[in-house]
Amino acid sequence: MKAAEAPAADSASAAVGRLPDFFIVGQPKSGTTALHHMLRSHPQIFMPENKEPWFFAAELHERTPPRPAGTPRSLSEYGALFASAAPEQRVGEASVLYLWSHTAAEAIAAVAPRARVIAILREPASLLRSLHLQFLETYVETEPDLRRALELEPSRREGHNVPRHTYWPRALAYSEHVRYVEQLSRYRDRFPPGHVLVLIYDDFRRDNAATVRTVLRFLEVDEDVPVESAEINPTVVPRSQGVHELLHAVTVGRGPLSRAAKAAVTRVVPRRVRRDGVRAAKQRFLYAPPQPPDEELMAELRARYTPEVVALSEYLGRDLVSEWGYDAAG
């Protein structure tokens, strides 16, 4: 599949305002939304309310979905996200597929070569299960069976069996999301020593506060300022994939039915109420807690990705093979 064009950038001399001092680059389903929320509450840090600008990952601009906040297309539009930051604040953003992206590290380094980079890594089998459920929720994926979705990866790389309305076809190559050493190397090769912080999801889950203090020290802000722990963006599964897809088609479609439905709602319901009400209704009626994982499949995935976990353990100097139970895999 042809690579997407990078988003348009203004000339280096353009007045773009503040650009981030730090980036949370990934992974998805690894606590990044909670971390974003907690860091935003720190008075010495500014992060936009809307997470995921996606600006520096060209792959995410293939079929950019409609979003209330939009997606910046130029460096000046991107810089406007941080216009409200005070001069003394650290400025950051979080786009969790920057770690997966092959283009984001180089693009970020080109405009912010001394930025600090934060990545949170999760055990591969549980990551892929949660990512699959997230993709089902966000219309990237339509195959409800994880095993089948993984089996479709080779054909999807050739452009076959790709869901009609998916935003990011390349993101359905699930194995690309757990190439941890390759992903981290893209950042460590482009940023100064000590400017890339790698966190482990298990640590964050076990002790939010301790992990956040580590991040605050890394960002060189006051680590004694209390920040409220948060657990956001829980994993859910659509109750009915058919109804889920129908709602999506009406919401983002351009046909007469879609236009009529959206116009009727727009006339009688304020925008914020529409946004919050739809979100609440979807959480209540469309989604349910996921079923327990298929332990046989989880064991297969741990065996498959043992070499990656061994390589990551060596790369980080931490025995994740034992911590994640990969010493018994296979």
N, C-alpha and C positions, 0 to 999 in steps of 0.2 A: 504494500500500500504506500502511495506517495506520501512523503512527510508533509505535514501542514506548514504553511508559511508562518514565519514568526510574526507576532503582532507588530504593527507599524510603530516605529520609534521616532521621536523628535530628534533634531540635531543636538549634539552634546552641549551647544551653547544656549539651548532653549531654557527658559526659566521654568523649571518644573517644580520648584518648591522642595519640601522635604522628601527624602526617600528613606526607606527603612534602614535602621541600624542593625536589625536582626530579623531572621526569618524562621518560622516553624515550618519545616519542609515535609513532614510526614512522621509516621505512616497514617493512613486512614484507619479508623476503628481502633485507635491505640491511645485514646485519651487526649488527643490534640484539641478537641472542642472544649473540654474541661480546662485544659491548660490555658487556652486562649481566654476563656472567661475569667480565670483566676488572675492572670497577668493584667488584664484590662482594669482590674480593681485596684491595682497598685498606682499610687499617685505619681510615681516617677516614670510610668510607662504609658505610652499611647498606642492603642491598636484600634483600627476601625471596628465599628459595631458588626459590620457584615464580614464574616470570615470568607476566605477563599476568593481572592481577586483573580487568581489564575493567570495573571498577566505574563509571567516569564516562561510559561510552559506552552510552546507552540502547539503541542499535540492536543491541548485542551481547547484549541480554537477551531478544530475541524468542524464541529457542529455545536457551537455554543448554545446552550439552552436559554430560553427567556428567563430572566431573573429580575426581581423588583429593583435591585441596586445596579443592574447592568453589569457588563464586563468591560473594563477599560481597554481601549484599543491603541492608545498612544501613551508615551511616557508622561506627558502633561496630564492626561486624564488619570493615569495611575497616581501621579504625585498629588492630585487633588484629594485623594482619599485621606491624606495625612495633613491637610491644610490646617486642621484645628489643633494640632499638637503644639504644646508650649515649647519654647526654645530649649528648656532644660530637660525635657522628657526624652527617654529612649523611645524610638519609634519602631514598631514591628508589624508584621503581618503573618498570617498562617494560611498556606495553601498546601494541603497534605499530599497532593499528587506531584509536587515538585520533586520529591525524592524518586518517584517512579519515572519522571520525565527524563529523557535523554538530552534535552535542550536547556532546562531551567538553570542548572548550575553555572553553565557558561554565560547565559544571559544575565543572571544576577551579578556575577563577578565583573561583567563588563561595565556596570553602572554603580555597583556598590562593592568594590574589591576588598574592603576591610569589614564587611558585614559579618555578624555572628550568625551561626546556623545551628538550629536545634532539630534533632531527629529523635523520634520515639519508635523503638522497634518492638515487635510482638512475635511470639512464637509462631512459626509459619502455618501450621495446621489450623490453629484457632484464628489466625489472621484471615486466612483464605475463606474459612466458613463465615466469619463476620462480614468480610468484604462482599461475598456473594449475596448475603442477605441485604446488605446496604445497597448493592446494585439493583436488586429486585425492588427495593423500596423506591429508588430514585429513577427507575425506568431505563437504566443502563442495560440490565439483564432481564430476560423473560423466561429463561429456563429455570424452573423452580428446584430441580434436583441438582445438588452440587456435583455429584459424581458425573452426571451427564454434561453439566456445564464445563467441567474440566476436560472431559473427553472431546468436547467440541473445539478446543483451542487450536489444534492443527488446521481444521477446515476454516475456522474464523480468520486465521492468519492469511488464508487465501481469499478472503472476502465472502465466504459462504456461511450460511446459517447465522448471519448477523441480524439481531433484532431490528425491525424496520425503523423504530424511532430512537434507537440508542444514540446518545450524544457522543460517546467515545468508543468506537469499535476496538481500537487498539488496547484499551484498558481491559478488555475481556480476555486478553492473554494473561491468565491468572499467574502463571509461573514468573512473569516479569516483575511481579510485586514482591517477590521474596528473594531477589538476587541482591542480598544486603551488602555484601562487600563491594560489588560493582557499583551499587548506588552511592554508598558512602565515599568511595574513591573519587567519584566525580566531584564531590565537594572538597574533600581533603587535598585534591590535586590543584584546586583553584583558589583556596583561601589560606591565609597565614596559619602557621601552627598555633594550636590552642583556640582557634576560632570555630571549631565544629564540636558541638556537645552531643554525645549519643546517650540517650536514656533508654531504659528498659521498662516496658509497659508494666510488668509485674511489680517493679519497685514503686511506680506511680500509683498503682491500684492499692498497694499495701500501705503506703504512707504518702498521701497527697502533699502534705505540708513539707516534709523533708525534701521531696523532689522539687517542689517549687522553690525552696530555699537554695537548692543547688542551681536552679536556673537564674535566680536573682543574683547570686554571686557571679555567675558566668556573665551576666549582663552588666555587672558592676553597679547595681542599685542597692538600696537599703534592704537587706534580707530580714530585718527585724520588723518591718511593717506587716501586720497581720493581713492575710488574705483568706477569704472564705473558701473552704473546700467545696468542690462541685462535682456532680456526676451528671453529665448531659449526653444527649444523643444515644439513648439505649438501643440495643439491637432488637428489631421487630421483624415480622414477616407479614406480607399481605394475606388477609383472610381468603380473598379470591383474586387470583392473578387476572382473570378476565375482567372483573369489575375495576380493578386497579388500572388496567390498561385503558379501559373505556373512559374513566375519569381523566386520565392523562390526555387522551386524544381530544376530548372536549375542551380541556383547559388550554392546550397549546395549539390546537388545530386552527386551520384557516377556513374551513368550510362553513356553509350557511348555518348549520346546527350549532357549531362552536361559536360563531360570531353572535348569534341570537342569544345563546345562553350567557355568554360573557357580558353582553350589552345589558341584559335584564338585571343581572346581579350588580353591575356597575352603577346603574341608575338608582338603586334603592339602598345599597350598603356602602358605608364609608370604606376607603381603601384599607386602613389599618384593621378595621373590624373584619373585612373580607379576608385579609391575610391571616390574622390570628384565628378567626373562626374556622376557616378551611383547615388550618393546621390542627386545631383541636378536634374537629370532626373526623379528619383522617385518622388521627391517633386513636380515637374512640371506636370508630366503626370499621375502618379498613384494615387495621393492623392488630396483630395478636403477638404474644410472646412466642419465640421460636420453639420448635420441638427440640428435645435433647439431641446432641450431635450423634451421627452415625460413627460409633467407636471403631468399627472395622475400617471405615474410610479414613478416620483420623490416624489410625495406626499406619495405614498405607502411606499417607502423606508424610508422617514423621520419618518413615523409612526412606521415602523419595528425597526428602530435603535434608537428610542427615549431613551430606557433604557441605551444604551451604552453612549449616549451623556450626560444623567443625571449623570451616574457614572463618566464620564470623568470630568464634571464640578466640581463635589465634589472632585475628585482626584487632580485637578489642582487649585481649589479655584477660578474658573473663570466661570461666567455664560454664558457658550456656548449654553445652551438651548435657551436663548433669542437671543443671537448674531446670531445663525444659524437658527433661526425661528422654533425651535422644540417645543416651547411652544404652537404653533398652530397645531402641527402635530397630526393626528388622529382625 
